Amino acid sequence: MKAMSIKISRKVLNHIVSRHPEVARYTHEIVMAVQDPDLIIRGLRGEFKALKFYANLHIGPKYLVVIFQEKGEEKVIITAYFTSNVARVKGEIVWRKSQ
């Protein structure tokens, strides 16, 4: 299986930072969440949600949720935000990292 590249545009990054300013200092973690997620959820509109837990954030321990679409050989990031309640992330779990 060929690894897919991860794409995040400057426009999307600006959107994420304007809507979710607490994510601004974690741009590297956004890409890492897609590369090495703890959980992947298929959303209700065919998008995917990569979740990765971070214990040492400036806002306390949270899951980073990165929403992306697969387009050809790319994972295109749409948005990202933090949550402490995974149950509120809508969709079906399609993959979970083994412990």
Contacts in CASP RR format, 6 or more apart in sequence:
PFRMAT RR
TARGET T0000
AUTHOR 0000-0000-0000
METHOD contacts of the structure
MODEL  1
MKAMSIKISRKVLNHIVSRHPEVARYTHEIVMAVQDPDLIIRGLRGEFKA
LKFYANLHIGPKYLVVIFQEKGEEKVIITAYFTSNVARVKGEIVWRKSQ
2 73 0 8 1.000
4 70 0 8 1.000
4 72 0 8 1.000
4 73 0 8 1.000
4 74 0 8 1.000
4 75 0 8 1.000
5 73 0 8 1.000
5 74 0 8 1.000
5 75 0 8 1.000
6 31 0 8 1.000
6 34 0 8 1.000
6 35 0 8 1.000
6 68 0 8 1.000
6 74 0 8 1.000
6 75 0 8 1.000
6 77 0 8 1.000
7 74 0 8 1.000
7 75 0 8 1.000
7 76 0 8 1.000
7 77 0 8 1.000
8 27 0 8 1.000
8 30 0 8 1.000
8 31 0 8 1.000
8 76 0 8 1.000
8 77 0 8 1.000
12 77 0 8 1.000
12 78 0 8 1.000
12 79 0 8 1.000
13 27 0 8 1.000
15 79 0 8 1.000
16 23 0 8 1.000
16 24 0 8 1.000
16 30 0 8 1.000
16 79 0 8 1.000
16 80 0 8 1.000
16 81 0 8 1.000
17 23 0 8 1.000
17 24 0 8 1.000
19 79 0 8 1.000
19 81 0 8 1.000
20 79 0 8 1.000
20 80 0 8 1.000
20 81 0 8 1.000
20 82 0 8 1.000
22 58 0 8 1.000
22 59 0 8 1.000
22 82 0 8 1.000
23 30 0 8 1.000
23 64 0 8 1.000
23 80 0 8 1.000
23 81 0 8 1.000
23 82 0 8 1.000
25 58 0 8 1.000
26 54 0 8 1.000
26 57 0 8 1.000
26 64 0 8 1.000
29 52 0 8 1.000
29 54 0 8 1.000
29 64 0 8 1.000
30 64 0 8 1.000
30 66 0 8 1.000
30 77 0 8 1.000
30 80 0 8 1.000
31 77 0 8 1.000
32 52 0 8 1.000
33 50 0 8 1.000
33 51 0 8 1.000
33 52 0 8 1.000
33 64 0 8 1.000
33 65 0 8 1.000
33 66 0 8 1.000
33 80 0 8 1.000
34 50 0 8 1.000
34 66 0 8 1.000
34 68 0 8 1.000
34 75 0 8 1.000
34 77 0 8 1.000
36 52 0 8 1.000
37 50 0 8 1.000
37 51 0 8 1.000
37 52 0 8 1.000
37 66 0 8 1.000
37 95 0 8 1.000
37 97 0 8 1.000
38 51 0 8 1.000
38 52 0 8 1.000
38 53 0 8 1.000
38 63 0 8 1.000
38 96 0 8 1.000
38 97 0 8 1.000
39 50 0 8 1.000
39 51 0 8 1.000
39 86 0 8 1.000
39 93 0 8 1.000
39 95 0 8 1.000
39 96 0 8 1.000
39 97 0 8 1.000
40 48 0 8 1.000
40 49 0 8 1.000
40 50 0 8 1.000
40 51 0 8 1.000
40 93 0 8 1.000
40 94 0 8 1.000
40 95 0 8 1.000
40 96 0 8 1.000
41 48 0 8 1.000
41 49 0 8 1.000
41 51 0 8 1.000
41 89 0 8 1.000
41 90 0 8 1.000
41 91 0 8 1.000
41 92 0 8 1.000
41 93 0 8 1.000
41 94 0 8 1.000
42 48 0 8 1.000
42 49 0 8 1.000
42 91 0 8 1.000
42 92 0 8 1.000
42 94 0 8 1.000
43 49 0 8 1.000
43 90 0 8 1.000
43 91 0 8 1.000
43 92 0 8 1.000
44 90 0 8 1.000
44 91 0 8 1.000
46 69 0 8 1.000
47 67 0 8 1.000
47 68 0 8 1.000
47 69 0 8 1.000
47 78 0 8 1.000
48 67 0 8 1.000
48 68 0 8 1.000
48 69 0 8 1.000
48 70 0 8 1.000
48 75 0 8 1.000
48 94 0 8 1.000
49 65 0 8 1.000
49 66 0 8 1.000
49 67 0 8 1.000
49 68 0 8 1.000
49 89 0 8 1.000
49 91 0 8 1.000
50 65 0 8 1.000
50 66 0 8 1.000
50 68 0 8 1.000
51 63 0 8 1.000
51 64 0 8 1.000
51 65 0 8 1.000
51 66 0 8 1.000
51 86 0 8 1.000
51 89 0 8 1.000
52 63 0 8 1.000
52 64 0 8 1.000
52 66 0 8 1.000
53 61 0 8 1.000
53 62 0 8 1.000
53 63 0 8 1.000
53 64 0 8 1.000
54 61 0 8 1.000
54 62 0 8 1.000
54 63 0 8 1.000
54 64 0 8 1.000
55 61 0 8 1.000
57 82 0 8 1.000
59 82 0 8 1.000
61 84 0 8 1.000
62 82 0 8 1.000
62 83 0 8 1.000
62 84 0 8 1.000
63 82 0 8 1.000
63 83 0 8 1.000
63 84 0 8 1.000
63 86 0 8 1.000
63 89 0 8 1.000
64 80 0 8 1.000
64 81 0 8 1.000
64 82 0 8 1.000
65 80 0 8 1.000
65 81 0 8 1.000
65 82 0 8 1.000
65 83 0 8 1.000
65 89 0 8 1.000
66 77 0 8 1.000
66 79 0 8 1.000
66 80 0 8 1.000
67 77 0 8 1.000
67 78 0 8 1.000
67 79 0 8 1.000
67 80 0 8 1.000
68 75 0 8 1.000
68 76 0 8 1.000
68 77 0 8 1.000
68 78 0 8 1.000
69 75 0 8 1.000
69 76 0 8 1.000
69 78 0 8 1.000
70 76 0 8 1.000
83 89 0 8 1.000
END
